[in-house]
Amino acid sequence: PYQAVPEPRPLPGTALPADMSGQVADLHATPDRRTASRQSSLDEFAQTERNRRRFETEFLSLCACEPEMALTHANVLVQTKWHGQGHAPVAQALVDALAKDPTIPAADLVRQVQERIPGAESLLTSGSRGDSGDRQRLAAFLAEELSIGDMEEEVASLRTQLERPAEPLSPQEQEILFASVVAAQKDLNRRRREHKPLIG
C-alpha cells in the first residue's frame, strides 16, 4: 500500500531552495501521478537535450565562420561540457588552430579542423548565415545558453550528492554541501534573469 514519505527538513538556519520544492511535492504524489510526472520529465529532458546539441552546433559553426568571434568566446570553447558527438574535439581543434594563428582566415580554420577531424567541415559550415552583427549577437546568446546549461548540470549534481550521497555525510559535510547548493542555485537564478531572449 502507498505510504506518505516524510517531508525532508532543511538543516537548522537554512531554507530549501525554491527550485527544489517540486521535488519535495513529488515525494507525496500518488504512484500514478509520479509515473506521469516522470514521463513528462523524460519528454522535457529529451527536448532540452535536442536544443542543447543544436545550440552547440550553431555556436561551433559561428566560431568557425568568424575566427575573431571564436577568440572572443575562447573560454566557452574550452570550458563547455559538450553534449554532441564529436563536438568536444572540434572545439579543441578550433582553439588549437587559433592559438597557433589568431589571424587565421575562416576558410583555413575550417580546413585545418577538417584535416584533424574528418567530417568536421559539414558541422562547421551548417550554421546560420546573416550579417556580422547578427552573428555576433547570436554567438553571445549561444555562449550564455551553453554556460547556463552547464551551470544547471552542476546544480543538479550537487543536489544528487546532497540527496543521495555515495557515502554517509557528517552533519558538517551536509551543511557545507547544502550551502553550496543554495549558493549555486542563487547564482543560476541570477544568470537566468539576466539572460535576455534573442530578438530579431
N, C-alpha and C positions, 0 to 999 in steps of 0.2 A: 504493500500500500504506500501511497505517496505520503511523505512526511516533510513538513516545512524545514528548511535549513536555517539555523540561527543566523541572523544578520551579523556579519563581521563588524567589529568596532575598531575605529582608528586608535592609534596609540594616544596616550594622555597628552593633551595640549596640541593635538593636531586635528585636522579635518580631512575627510575623504575628498579628493579632487572631484569637481563637478562631473567631469567626463567619465568617472568610474561608477556613477550612480546607476547607470543602466545595467552594469554587470551585477550589482547587488540585487536589483529588481528581478533580474533573470533567474536568480537562485530561488526566488519564491514563486515562480511561474509554474503552471501545471505542466506535466510531461509533453502534452500535445502542443502547448504554446511554446515550450522550449524547442521542440523539434522544428516548428515553423520559423521560429526566430533564428535557429542555426542555419536553416536553408536560405533564409533571407540574407544572413550574414555571408554565406558562401557565395551567393549571387553577387552581392555587393563587392566582395573581395575580388571575384573574377573580373568584374568591370573595372575596378580600381587598378588591377594589375595590367589589364589591357591598355588603359590610359597611361599608366606609368611607362610601359615599354614604347608606346607611341611618342610620348614626350622625350624619352631618351633618344629615339631615332631622329626626331626632328632637331634636337639640340646638337647631336653629333654632326648632322648634316650642315647645320648653320655654322658650326665651328670650322668645318672643312671648307665651306664656301667663303668664309670671312676669317682668314688667319688672325687678323688684328683682334677680332672679336674673341677668338679662341684664347688669345693671350690675356684678354680682359677677364675671362672666366676660367683661367687655367686651374685655379683652386677647385672649381667644381668638377673639372675633368679628372682631377687627381683624387678628390675626396669622395665622390659619389659612389654609393654601393649599387653598382649596375645590376639590373634585373635581366635585361635582354641577353639572349645567347650571343656571345661574341662581342658585346658592347664594351666590356672592360678592356680587352686587348686593343680594340680600335681606339678607345680613349687614350690608352697609354702610348700607342703608336703616334697619335696626334701630338701628344705632349713631347715625346722624344724628338720628333721631327722639328717642332717649333723651338725646342731647346737648342738644337744644332744651328738652326737658321730662323730667327724670329721674323725675318722679312721674306720668307719663302712665299712664292705665289700660290694661289689656291690650287691651280692645276697640278703643280709639282707636289704640293702637300698630299693631294688625293693619290697621285701616282706612287709616292713613297709608301703611303699606308697600304695601298693595294699590293705593292711588291712584297711587303712584310706579311700582310694578311690577305691572301687571295679571297676575293669575293667582297672585300670591304668597299670597293668602289660603288656597288649598287646601293649600299647603305648610305654612303656619304653624299650621294647625288640624288637622294629620294626626297629631300626636304622641300619646303615651300620656296617659292620664288616671288620676291617683291622688291621694293626699293630698299636701299641700305638702311634707312631709318626704321622701316617696318621690321626688318630682320634683327636690328639691334634691340628693339623693344621686345620682340618675340624671344630672343635669346635670353634677355634679362628675366623675362617672365618664366621661361622654362627652367632657368638656373635656380630660381627661387622655388619653383614647384618641386624640383628634384631634391633640393636641400630640405624642404619641409617634409617631403615623403620620407627621407632618411631619418629625420627627427621623430616622425611618428613611429617608425620601426624601433627606434631607440627607446621611446617611452613604453611601447608595448613590451619590449624585452625587460625593462626594469620592473614593469608590473608583474610579469611572469615570475621573475626572480623573487618578488615580494610575496606573491600569492601561492606559488608552487616551487619553493626553493629546492635545489638538488640535495641540500643537506640542511638540517635544522639550524635556524638562525638564533643567535642570542638576542635578548631584548635590545641591547645596544646596536647590534647589527640591523635588527628590524627598524629601529628608529632612524638610523643613518640612511638605510635604503628607502624608507618611506619619505624622508625629507628629499631624497634625490628624485623620487617620482613626482612629488609636489612641485619641486623647482623646475624639473624638465617639462612638466605639463603646463606650468605657467608660461615658460619661455615659448613653448609650442603655440599656445593660445595667442600670445602676443604676435608671433610671426604670422599666424593665420589672419589676424585682424589687419596687419599692415600689408598683407599680400593682396594687391588690388587686381581685379579681373582685367584681362586684356580686352580692350575695346577698340574697334575699328580695324 
